[in-house]
Amino acid sequence: MEEKSICISEVPFKPITIIVPTTAGGSPDLTVRIMEKAAIKHLGQPLIVANIPGKEATVGRNTLADVNPDGYTISAIATDITLQPLYGSVEYYYSTMLEPLAQIGSLPVVAAVLAEHPWRNINELVDFAKEHPGKIKYGHMGLGTPKHVVGELFAKEAGVTITQVPFNGGPEAIKALVDGHIQLVFTDPPQVKHLVESGRIKVLSIATEQRLADPLFKAVPTFKEQGLAVVFSLWLGVGAPKGLSKDVKEKLVERIKLIFHDEAIKGDLENFGITIDYLGSQEFNQKWNRETDHLTKAVKETGIAELIATK
C-alpha cells in the first residue's frame, strides 16, 4: 500500500519556505535543492527555497528567528549556527531562539590550491609560507565562519603567517582561487569536486581523522598524516524558529527523517559528497551544546574572537 503523506497541518495546503542563509551554489543550497525533490512525497507540501545571504549567514538566521513558528518556514542550518553567537555580534543567541529538527550529514574541510602551483602536499605549502610570510592569501566564507576557523587553526598549528580573505559564500571564494586572486582556499569537497575532476585545482589535505572513501579524494592525506593536528568537519541540518507546537514539530521531524532516509535522496547526497549522518531533534540539540564548548575554545586560541571584536 502506498504511504500516505502527512501535511504539516490539515489546512491550508501551502508551500513550506526553507531559508538558505548563503548564496546559491553552496553546500547548504545544493543540499536543500536535493531535499526539495522529495518534499511532496514525504512532507505533503512543496518547498520554496529562499536564499537570504549576508553578514556571515546571520541575516538568514535572524529572518528565521523572527518568523511565525507555524511550521511553514524552516531553514538549512550548519556548524556556524553555534559559532556566530560566540562573537557577541549577532542579534539572537541561536541555540535558544531556534529549534533543531534534524542533522542531515557532515562535510569535511579541505585545503585546495590551483593545480598549476608546485606544492604537492600541505607541507610544501607550509615551507613556502615560512619563506614568504604573508604572501599566501587564503579564502573562506566570512569572518568567524567554520572554514575561517580551520584556516586559522592550520596557520597556528603550522606556525605560518598567511593572510585571510573573507568572501560572501563558498562559490565566491572558489572563483577567487580560480582567478588567481588567492592561493589557497578552505572549503568542502562538493564545492571543488568538478574542478578537481577537470584538473583545474588540487586538494593538498583534508581535516578528517581518516581519508575519504570517495575515489576522487581517497589519495588525499589528512592534516594529521602530514604532522598537523587539524581536525574539523562541518555538519548540515534543518532547523525552525522556536515555539513550534508539539504536533507540528513531531510531523516535521518525522517527515524530514523520511526524506533523508529515502534511498534516492541518500544517493544524491552521497554523490554530491555529503556523508549521511542523520540525528533526530533531541540528539541534534545535544550536539549543539557539546560543540559550543569545543568551538568557544577554538575561537579564543586562534584569536578570531578578538579579530571580530575589533571590526
HUWO-V666129 format. One record per pair of residues at least 6 apart in sequence whose ideal C-beta (glycine too) atoms are under 6 Angstrom apart, sorted by the first residue. I is the first residue (numbers start at 0). J is the second residue. Records with the same first field share a line. If there is no record, write none. Layout:
# HUWO-V666129
I=J + J
This chain:
# HUWO-V666129
4=43
5=43 + 250
6=43
7=70 + 247 + 250
14=45 + 47
15=44 + 46 + 71
16=47 + 49 + 72
17=31 + 46 + 48 + 73
18=49 + 51 + 59 + 63 + 74
19=27 + 28 + 31 + 50 + 75
20=51 + 56 + 59 + 60
21=27 + 52 + 56 + 168
22=52 + 168
23=50
24=170
25=168 + 169
26=187 + 189
27=75 + 77
30=235
31=48 + 75
33=267 + 268
34=258
35=46
37=258 + 261 + 264
38=45 + 46
39=45
41=254 + 257 + 258
42=254
51=58 + 59 + 62
55=141 + 143 + 144
56=79
57=83 + 89
60=93
61=90
63=74 + 240
64=91 + 96 + 240
66=72 + 240
68=240 + 242 + 243
70=247 + 251
73=237 + 239
74=238
76=236 + 238
77=235
78=145 + 233 + 234
79=144 + 145
80=93
81=287 + 290 + 291 + 294
82=143 + 294
83=89
84=92 + 93
85=295 + 298
86=143 + 304 + 307
94=287
96=241
97=238
98=238 + 239 + 241 + 243
99=238 + 280 + 283 + 284
100=237 + 238 + 239 + 251 + 252 + 255 + 280
101=236 + 237 + 255
102=234 + 236 + 278 + 283
103=235 + 236 + 259
104=235 + 273 + 274 + 275 + 276
105=232 + 234 + 274 + 276
106=187 + 233 + 273
107=205 + 206 + 207 + 232
108=149 + 185 + 206 + 231
109=188 + 202 + 205
110=185 + 203 + 204
111=184 + 191 + 200 + 202
112=183
113=200
114=198 + 200 + 201
118=124
120=203
121=203 + 204 + 225
122=225
125=157 + 159
128=135 + 159 + 161
129=159
132=160
133=160 + 162
135=161 + 182 + 183
136=162 + 164 + 181 + 182
137=150 + 161 + 163 + 183
138=164 + 166 + 172 + 175 + 181 + 184
139=146 + 147 + 150 + 185
140=146 + 168 + 169
141=165
142=165 + 307
143=303 + 307
145=233
146=185
148=297
149=185 + 206 + 231
150=163 + 185
151=301 + 303
152=229 + 301
153=229
154=161
155=301
156=227 + 228 + 229
157=227
164=181
166=172
169=186 + 190
172=184
173=190
175=181
176=184
188=216 + 272
189=271 + 272
191=200
192=272
194=200
195=215
202=219
204=222
205=219 + 221
206=222 + 229 + 230 + 231
207=221
208=230
210=217
211=217
222=229
237=255
252=280
258=264
259=277
265=275
298=304
